[in-house]
């Protein structure tokens, strides 16, 4: 049975809650890709992912021209890899900033909520997918070795799920 939208969001939240940083990839004016580390502050009930940023960062000016972005999260120790794609918008929303404010954000914005450069990125999630292996490293290595010996693709090395949100 397929997961509901609410269940998919809860599953996505659970996957990345302990991964501190993701790599946000945007499209530059010359159509090349650039990535930078970001910390997701929240995935809300509507499927919006929120980040603090400075509106002085060059990449934020490109979001209105090219809003399609991707952010990837990984925790190699747990064999977890997550990719989220959607449309990003730069917003100035004091109420949302207050809701999301935390001491780590304060390190980047010494003026606090009144910092003149403080902005938010709102990522409207369109798709997400993850690869998650809860099996032990030894089990994964055995499955890969078996695949090499048999010439067949390894099985039982983890779960791959695609979500359209």
Secondary structure, 3 states (H helix, E strand, C coil): CCCCHHHHHHHHHHHHCCCCCEEEEEECCCCCEEEEEECCCEECCCCEEEEEEECCCHHHHHCCCCCEEEEEEEEHHHCEEEEEEEEEEEECCHHHHHHHCCHHHHHHCCCHHHCCCEEEEEEEEEEEEEEECCCCHHHHHHHHHHHHHHCCCCCCCCEEEEEEC
